[in-house]
Amino acid sequence: MAWAKTMWDEFYGLFVDDGSLAVAVLAWLAVCWLILPRLGVTSLWHSALLFTGLVVILAESALRRARQRR
């Protein structure tokens, strides 16, 4: 049965390198989906806030990984 765990770990690793990055992105998408329509702003602002949040999450993840590699 060890082969099944190894196969699952490899499959999971193909799509999710950093679990906290994946969770943060999913959380940000959920927040944007639930909160932004209720703010009453234009879709241009929705796009800008979604993009900015994802950039911040990615930058934080990259900086965290860079600190770990030192």
PADOTI-469852 format. One record per atom (N, C-alpha, C, O): residue number from 1; residue in one letter; chain; x negated, y negated, z negated. Coordinates in Angstrom, 3 decimals. Each point is the difference from the previous one (the first is absolute). Example, Ala and Ser with C-alpha at 12.3 -4.5 7.8 and 13.67 -1.06 7.14 Angstrom:
+-----+---+---+----------+----------+----------+
!   k ! r ! c !     east !    north !       up !
+-----+---+---+----------+----------+----------+
!   1 ! A ! A !  -13.190 !    5.690 !   -7.800 !
!   1 ! A ! A !    0.890 !   -1.190 !    0.000 !
!   1 ! A ! A !   -0.900 !   -1.200 !    0.000 !
!   1 ! A ! A !   -1.036 !    0.019 !   -0.665 !
!   2 ! S ! A !    1.386 !   -1.069 !    1.385 !
!   2 ! S ! A !   -0.820 !   -1.190 !   -0.060 !
!   2 ! S ! A !    0.770 !   -1.090 !   -0.730 !
!   2 ! S ! A !   -0.509 !   -1.108 !   -0.169 !
+-----+---+---+----------+----------+----------+
***
This chain:
+-----+---+---+----------+----------+----------+
!   k ! r ! c !     east !    north !       up !
+-----+---+---+----------+----------+----------+
!   1 ! M ! A !   -0.812 !    1.203 !    0.000 !
!   1 ! M ! A !    0.812 !   -1.203 !    0.000 !
!   1 ! M ! A !   -0.853 !   -1.263 !    0.000 !
!   1 ! M ! A !    0.510 !   -1.099 !    0.218 !
!   2 ! A ! A !   -1.791 !    1.256 !   -0.459 !
!   2 ! A ! A !   -0.898 !   -1.155 !    0.013 !
!   2 ! A ! A !   -0.053 !   -0.643 !    1.381 !
!   2 ! A ! A !   -0.204 !   -1.208 !    0.122 !
!   3 ! W ! A !    0.388 !    2.023 !    0.920 !
!   3 ! W ! A !   -0.042 !   -0.540 !    1.351 !
!   3 ! W ! A !    1.139 !   -0.990 !    0.231 !
!   3 ! W ! A !   -0.166 !   -0.970 !    0.740 !
!   4 ! A ! A !    1.329 !    1.205 !   -1.368 !
!   4 ! A ! A !    1.139 !   -0.901 !    0.176 !
!   4 ! A ! A !   -0.285 !   -1.350 !   -0.647 !
!   4 ! A ! A !    0.336 !   -1.042 !    0.562 !
!   5 ! K ! A !   -0.955 !    1.057 !   -1.742 !
!   5 ! K ! A !   -0.347 !   -1.262 !   -0.664 !
!   5 ! K ! A !   -1.040 !   -0.764 !    0.824 !
!   5 ! K ! A !    0.093 !   -1.217 !    0.158 !
!   6 ! T ! A !   -1.075 !    1.942 !    0.361 !
!   6 ! T ! A !   -1.024 !   -0.635 !    0.831 !
!   6 ! T ! A !    0.625 !   -0.603 !    1.251 !
!   6 ! T ! A !   -0.338 !   -1.116 !    0.394 !
!   7 ! M ! A !    1.243 !    1.853 !    0.227 !
!   7 ! M ! A !    0.676 !   -0.508 !    1.191 !
!   7 ! M ! A !    0.818 !   -1.244 !   -0.326 !
!   7 ! M ! A !   -0.028 !   -0.972 !    0.754 !
!   8 ! W ! A !    0.754 !    0.992 !   -1.868 !
!   8 ! W ! A !    0.799 !   -1.153 !   -0.406 !
!   8 ! W ! A !   -0.900 !   -1.214 !   -0.275 !
!   8 ! W ! A !    0.305 !   -1.111 !    0.431 !
!   9 ! D ! A !   -1.409 !    1.328 !   -1.146 !
!   9 ! D ! A !   -0.915 !   -1.093 !   -0.307 !
!   9 ! D ! A !   -0.567 !   -0.628 !    1.267 !
!   9 ! D ! A !   -0.119 !   -1.222 !    0.089 !
!  10 ! E ! A !   -0.227 !    2.040 !    0.880 !
!  10 ! E ! A !   -0.517 !   -0.520 !    1.271 !
!  10 ! E ! A !    1.073 !   -0.776 !    0.762 !
!  10 ! E ! A !   -0.266 !   -1.074 !    0.539 !
!  11 ! F ! A !    1.462 !    1.619 !   -0.500 !
!  11 ! F ! A !    1.107 !   -0.666 !    0.678 !
!  11 ! F ! A !    0.315 !   -1.338 !   -0.664 !
!  11 ! F ! A !    0.177 !   -1.007 !    0.685 !
!  12 ! Y ! A !   -0.107 !    0.993 !   -2.003 !
!  12 ! Y ! A !    0.264 !   -1.226 !   -0.760 !
!  12 ! Y ! A !   -1.110 !   -1.021 !    0.244 !
!  12 ! Y ! A !    0.271 !   -1.191 !    0.161 !
!  13 ! G ! A !   -1.519 !    1.657 !   -0.133 !
!  13 ! G ! A !   -1.131 !   -0.892 !    0.222 !
!  13 ! G ! A !   -0.018 !   -0.637 !    1.382 !
!  13 ! G ! A !   -0.596 !   -1.062 !    0.183 !
!  14 ! L ! A !    1.245 !    1.700 !    0.796 !
!  14 ! L ! A !    0.073 !   -0.591 !    1.330 !
!  14 ! L ! A !    0.789 !   -1.306 !   -0.001 !
!  14 ! L ! A !   -0.311 !   -0.929 !    0.745 !
!  15 ! F ! A !    1.332 !    0.874 !   -1.589 !
!  15 ! F ! A !    0.907 !   -1.141 !    0.016 !
!  15 ! F ! A !   -0.172 !   -0.938 !   -1.185 !
!  15 ! F ! A !    0.301 !   -1.188 !    0.106 !
!  16 ! V ! A !   -0.772 !    1.693 !   -1.214 !
!  16 ! V ! A !   -0.120 !   -0.813 !   -1.213 !
!  16 ! V ! A !   -1.415 !    0.151 !   -0.535 !
!  16 ! V ! A !   -0.331 !    0.999 !   -0.637 !
!  17 ! D ! A !   -0.496 !   -1.998 !    0.901 !
!  17 ! D ! A !   -1.366 !    0.021 !   -0.504 !
!  17 ! D ! A !   -0.035 !   -0.521 !   -1.426 !
!  17 ! D ! A !   -0.717 !    0.531 !   -0.848 !
!  18 ! D ! A !    1.484 !   -1.559 !    0.593 !
!  18 ! D ! A !    0.027 !   -0.639 !   -1.308 !
!  18 ! D ! A !    1.456 !   -0.022 !   -0.467 !
!  18 ! D ! A !    0.822 !   -0.733 !    0.550 !
!  19 ! G ! A !   -0.515 !    1.522 !   -1.545 !
!  19 ! G ! A !    1.378 !    0.106 !   -0.479 !
!  19 ! G ! A !    0.556 !   -1.303 !   -0.517 !
!  19 ! G ! A !    1.174 !   -0.301 !    0.218 !
!  20 ! S ! A !   -2.002 !   -0.488 !   -0.905 !
!  20 ! S ! A !    0.505 !   -1.271 !   -0.534 !
!  20 ! S ! A !    0.303 !   -0.989 !    1.124 !
!  20 ! S ! A !    0.915 !   -0.813 !   -0.125 !
!  21 ! L ! A !   -1.669 !    0.875 !    1.215 !
!  21 ! L ! A !    0.285 !   -0.861 !    1.158 !
!  21 ! L ! A !    1.355 !    0.375 !    0.597 !
!  21 ! L ! A !    0.810 !   -0.872 !    0.316 !
!  22 ! A ! A !   -0.574 !    2.155 !   -0.166 !
!  22 ! A ! A !    1.272 !    0.453 !    0.566 !
!  22 ! A ! A !    1.172 !   -0.402 !   -0.885 !
!  22 ! A ! A !    1.030 !   -0.451 !    0.501 !
!  23 ! V ! A !   -1.179 !    0.609 !   -1.800 !
!  23 ! V ! A !    1.076 !   -0.368 !   -0.930 !
!  23 ! V ! A !    0.235 !   -1.511 !    0.033 !
!  23 ! V ! A !    1.146 !   -0.449 !   -0.011 !
!  24 ! A ! A !   -2.210 !   -0.324 !    0.050 !
!  24 ! A ! A !    0.146 !   -1.456 !    0.033 !
!  24 ! A ! A !    0.702 !   -0.462 !    1.279 !
!  24 ! A ! A !    0.854 !   -0.885 !   -0.044 !
!  25 ! V ! A !   -1.212 !    1.480 !    1.170 !
!  25 ! V ! A !    0.639 !   -0.378 !    1.267 !
!  25 ! V ! A !    1.484 !    0.363 !   -0.031 !
!  25 ! V ! A !    0.843 !   -0.801 !    0.403 !
!  26 ! L ! A !   -0.523 !    1.995 !   -0.876 !
!  26 ! L ! A !    1.409 !    0.397 !   -0.086 !
!  26 ! L ! A !    0.780 !   -0.899 !   -0.959 !
!  26 ! L ! A !    1.148 !   -0.351 !    0.271 !
!  27 ! A ! A !   -1.765 !   -0.015 !   -1.376 !
!  27 ! A ! A !    0.664 !   -0.896 !   -0.956 !
!  27 ! A ! A !    0.230 !   -1.377 !    0.622 !
!  27 ! A ! A !    1.067 !   -0.590 !   -0.175 !
!  28 ! W ! A !   -2.061 !    0.076 !    0.900 !
!  28 ! W ! A !    0.149 !   -1.313 !    0.629 !
!  28 ! W ! A !    1.089 !    0.028 !    1.075 !
!  28 ! W ! A !    0.783 !   -0.941 !    0.121 !
!  29 ! L ! A !   -0.740 !    2.015 !    0.651 !
!  29 ! L ! A !    1.048 !    0.132 !    1.010 !
!  29 ! L ! A !    1.384 !    0.040 !   -0.651 !
!  29 ! L ! A !    0.947 !   -0.600 !    0.507 !
!  30 ! A ! A !   -0.839 !    1.303 !   -1.621 !
!  30 ! A ! A !    1.289 !    0.071 !   -0.708 !
!  30 ! A ! A !    0.397 !   -1.365 !   -0.537 !
!  30 ! A ! A !    1.161 !   -0.396 !    0.104 !
!  31 ! V ! A !   -2.118 !   -0.326 !   -0.679 !
!  31 ! V ! A !    0.287 !   -1.341 !   -0.514 !
!  31 ! V ! A !    0.458 !   -0.914 !    1.135 !
!  31 ! V ! A !    0.987 !   -0.723 !   -0.137 !
!  32 ! C ! A !   -1.703 !    0.760 !    1.250 !
!  32 ! C ! A !    0.374 !   -0.849 !    1.138 !
!  32 ! C ! A !    1.376 !    0.371 !    0.528 !
!  32 ! C ! A !    0.786 !   -0.881 !    0.349 !
!  33 ! W ! A !   -0.487 !    2.159 !   -0.287 !
!  33 ! W ! A !    1.282 !    0.458 !    0.522 !
!  33 ! W ! A !    1.151 !   -0.392 !   -0.926 !
!  33 ! W ! A !    1.088 !   -0.342 !    0.464 !
!  34 ! L ! A !   -1.332 !    0.394 !   -1.773 !
!  34 ! L ! A !    1.073 !   -0.290 !   -0.951 !
!  34 ! L ! A !    0.152 !   -1.488 !   -0.315 !
!  34 ! L ! A !    1.121 !   -0.481 !   -0.164 !
!  35 ! I ! A !   -2.215 !   -0.243 !    0.077 !
!  35 ! I ! A !    0.032 !   -1.381 !   -0.494 !
!  35 ! I ! A !    0.102 !   -1.034 !    1.120 !
!  35 ! I ! A !    0.783 !   -0.945 !   -0.105 !
!  36 ! L ! A !   -1.551 !    1.110 !    1.160 !
!  36 ! L ! A !   -0.063 !   -1.047 !    1.029 !
!  36 ! L ! A !    1.342 !   -0.340 !    0.637 !
!  36 ! L ! A !    0.262 !   -1.181 !    0.226 !
!  37 ! P ! A !    0.592 !    2.136 !    0.071 !
!  37 ! P ! A !    1.296 !   -0.382 !    0.597 !
!  37 ! P ! A !    0.852 !   -0.856 !   -0.937 !
!  37 ! P ! A !    0.838 !   -0.773 !    0.466 !
!  38 ! R ! A !   -1.035 !    0.896 !   -1.750 !
!  38 ! R ! A !    0.792 !   -0.763 !   -0.965 !
!  38 ! R ! A !   -0.518 !   -1.423 !   -0.211 !
!  38 ! R ! A !    0.686 !   -0.822 !   -0.609 !
!  39 ! L ! A !   -1.879 !    0.527 !    1.101 !
!  39 ! L ! A !   -0.582 !   -1.333 !   -0.190 !
!  39 ! L ! A !    0.605 !   -1.037 !    0.935 !
!  39 ! L ! A !   -0.030 !   -1.193 !   -0.300 !
!  40 ! G ! A !    0.570 !    1.625 !    1.410 !
!  40 ! G ! A !    0.627 !   -0.928 !    0.930 !
!  40 ! G ! A !   -0.982 !   -0.804 !    0.831 !
!  40 ! G ! A !    0.318 !   -1.108 !    0.434 !
!  41 ! V ! A !   -1.509 !    1.650 !   -0.206 !
!  41 ! V ! A !   -0.974 !   -0.685 !    0.846 !
!  41 ! V ! A !   -0.006 !    0.661 !    1.381 !
!  41 ! V ! A !    0.549 !    1.086 !    0.184 !
!  42 ! T ! A !   -1.172 !   -1.752 !    0.767 !
!  42 ! T ! A !   -0.009 !    0.493 !    1.370 !
!  42 ! T ! A !   -0.857 !    1.256 !    0.122 !
!  42 ! T ! A !   -0.824 !    0.296 !   -0.865 !
!  43 ! S ! A !    1.034 !    0.429 !    1.948 !
!  43 ! S ! A !   -0.750 !    1.237 !    0.203 !
!  43 ! S ! A !   -1.485 !   -0.270 !    0.225 !
!  43 ! S ! A !   -0.826 !    0.887 !   -0.214 !
!  44 ! L ! A !    0.478 !   -2.092 !    0.641 !
!  44 ! L ! A !   -1.411 !   -0.347 !    0.128 !
!  44 ! L ! A !   -0.689 !    0.075 !   -1.354 !
!  44 ! L ! A !   -1.126 !    0.487 !   -0.097 !
!  45 ! W ! A !    1.793 !   -0.964 !   -0.947 !
!  45 ! W ! A !   -0.556 !    0.078 !   -1.349 !
!  45 ! W ! A !   -0.047 !    1.432 !   -0.491 !
!  45 ! W ! A !   -0.931 !    0.381 !   -0.709 !
!  46 ! H ! A !    1.916 !    0.414 !    1.072 !
!  46 ! H ! A !   -0.014 !    1.422 !   -0.368 !
!  46 ! H ! A !   -1.261 !    0.655 !    0.558 !
!  46 ! H ! A !   -0.710 !    0.715 !   -0.707 !
!  47 ! S ! A !    0.450 !   -0.971 !    1.975 !
!  47 ! S ! A !   -1.168 !    0.586 !    0.652 !
!  47 ! S ! A !   -1.293 !   -0.476 !   -0.645 !
!  47 ! S ! A !   -0.911 !    0.791 !   -0.245 !
!  48 ! A ! A !    0.837 !   -2.080 !   -0.027 !
!  48 ! A ! A !   -1.213 !   -0.561 !   -0.601 !
!  48 ! A ! A !   -0.247 !    0.566 !   -1.396 !
!  48 ! A ! A !   -1.139 !    0.315 !   -0.345 !
!  49 ! L ! A !    2.179 !   -0.185 !   -0.449 !
!  49 ! L ! A !   -0.160 !    0.546 !   -1.354 !
!  49 ! L ! A !   -0.360 !    1.479 !    0.041 !
!  49 ! L ! A !   -0.839 !    0.452 !   -0.779 !
!  50 ! L ! A !    1.450 !    0.296 !    1.661 !
!  50 ! L ! A !   -0.333 !    1.416 !    0.139 !
!  50 ! L ! A !   -1.464 !    0.160 !    0.399 !
!  50 ! L ! A !   -0.729 !    0.787 !   -0.604 !
!  51 ! F ! A !    0.303 !   -1.531 !    1.618 !
!  51 ! F ! A !   -1.377 !    0.072 !    0.476 !
!  51 ! F ! A !   -0.982 !   -0.412 !   -1.082 !
!  51 ! F ! A !   -0.997 !    0.687 !   -0.225 !
!  52 ! T ! A !    1.264 !   -1.796 !   -0.448 !
!  52 ! T ! A !   -0.902 !   -0.496 !   -1.036 !
!  52 ! T ! A !   -0.140 !    1.010 !   -1.135 !
!  52 ! T ! A !   -1.106 !    0.244 !   -0.483 !
!  53 ! G ! A !    2.204 !    0.334 !    0.063 !
!  53 ! G ! A !   -0.057 !    0.994 !   -1.061 !
!  53 ! G ! A !   -0.815 !    1.217 !    0.391 !
!  53 ! G ! A !   -0.789 !    0.506 !   -0.798 !
!  54 ! L ! A !    0.976 !   -0.032 !    2.023 !
!  54 ! L ! A !   -0.758 !    1.160 !    0.458 !
!  54 ! L ! A !   -1.485 !   -0.312 !    0.126 !
!  54 ! L ! A !   -0.835 !    0.857 !   -0.290 !
!  55 ! V ! A !    0.492 !   -2.066 !    0.717 !
!  55 ! V ! A !   -1.402 !   -0.399 !    0.091 !
!  55 ! V ! A !   -0.628 !   -0.047 !   -1.391 !
!  55 ! V ! A !   -1.129 !    0.454 !   -0.186 !
!  56 ! V ! A !    1.847 !   -0.996 !   -0.782 !
!  56 ! V ! A !   -0.512 !   -0.073 !   -1.372 !
!  56 ! V ! A !   -0.206 !    1.406 !   -0.566 !
!  56 ! V ! A !   -1.017 !    0.267 !   -0.642 !
!  57 ! I ! A !    1.962 !    0.618 !    0.873 !
!  57 ! I ! A !   -0.124 !    1.381 !   -0.489 !
!  57 ! I ! A !   -1.201 !    0.687 !    0.644 !
!  57 ! I ! A !   -0.770 !    0.668 !   -0.690 !
!  58 ! L ! A !    0.601 !   -0.823 !    1.995 !
!  58 ! L ! A !   -1.123 !    0.615 !    0.696 !
!  58 ! L ! A !   -1.331 !   -0.570 !   -0.476 !
!  58 ! L ! A !   -0.955 !    0.750 !   -0.205 !
!  59 ! A ! A !    0.879 !   -2.067 !    0.026 !
!  59 ! A ! A !   -1.238 !   -0.631 !   -0.467 !
!  59 ! A ! A !   -0.360 !    0.476 !   -1.406 !
!  59 ! A ! A !   -1.165 !    0.274 !   -0.288 !
!  60 ! E ! A !    2.159 !   -0.178 !   -0.577 !
!  60 ! E ! A !   -0.260 !    0.464 !   -1.364 !
!  60 ! E ! A !   -0.505 !    1.439 !    0.014 !
!  60 ! E ! A !   -0.917 !    0.341 !   -0.748 !
!  61 ! S ! A !    1.498 !    0.492 !    1.578 !
!  61 ! S ! A !   -0.423 !    1.384 !    0.093 !
!  61 ! S ! A !   -1.433 !    0.098 !    0.541 !
!  61 ! S ! A !   -0.798 !    0.792 !   -0.502 !
!  62 ! A ! A !    0.479 !   -1.574 !    1.500 !
!  62 ! A ! A !   -1.345 !    0.015 !    0.577 !
!  62 ! A ! A !   -1.032 !   -0.491 !   -1.008 !
!  62 ! A ! A !   -1.085 !    0.573 !   -0.103 !
!  63 ! L ! A !    1.409 !   -1.620 !   -0.637 !
!  63 ! L ! A !   -0.935 !   -0.503 !   -1.012 !
!  63 ! L ! A !   -0.200 !    1.014 !   -1.120 !
!  63 ! L ! A !   -1.115 !    0.177 !   -0.493 !
!  64 ! R ! A !    2.194 !    0.486 !    0.093 !
!  64 ! R ! A !   -0.103 !    1.019 !   -1.039 !
!  64 ! R ! A !   -0.886 !    1.143 !    0.473 !
!  64 ! R ! A !   -0.837 !    0.490 !   -0.757 !
!  65 ! R ! A !    1.014 !   -0.063 !    2.000 !
!  65 ! R ! A !   -0.808 !    1.089 !    0.550 !
!  65 ! R ! A !   -1.467 !   -0.418 !    0.122 !
!  65 ! R ! A !   -0.898 !    0.803 !   -0.251 !
!  66 ! A ! A !    0.656 !   -2.060 !    0.636 !
!  66 ! A ! A !   -1.378 !   -0.481 !    0.122 !
!  66 ! A ! A !   -0.697 !   -0.021 !   -1.365 !
!  66 ! A ! A !   -1.183 !    0.325 !   -0.100 !
!  67 ! R ! A !    1.913 !   -0.707 !   -0.943 !
!  67 ! R ! A !   -0.581 !    0.005 !   -1.348 !
!  67 ! R ! A !   -0.318 !    1.418 !   -0.461 !
!  67 ! R ! A !   -0.979 !    0.203 !   -0.718 !
!  68 ! Q ! A !    1.775 !    0.770 !    1.108 !
!  68 ! Q ! A !   -0.239 !    1.393 !   -0.382 !
!  68 ! Q ! A !   -1.238 !    0.565 !    0.681 !
!  68 ! Q ! A !   -0.675 !    0.861 !   -0.566 !
!  69 ! R ! A !    0.371 !   -1.320 !    1.749 !
!  69 ! R ! A !   -1.120 !    0.543 !    0.775 !
!  69 ! R ! A !   -1.354 !   -0.528 !   -0.466 !
!  69 ! R ! A !   -1.031 !    0.562 !    0.369 !
!  70 ! R ! A !    1.008 !   -1.615 !   -1.163 !
!  70 ! R ! A !   -1.279 !   -0.578 !   -0.436 !
!  70 ! R ! A !   -0.710 !    0.887 !   -0.946 !
!  70 ! R ! A !   -1.090 !   -0.337 !   -0.462 !
+-----+---+---+----------+----------+----------+
***
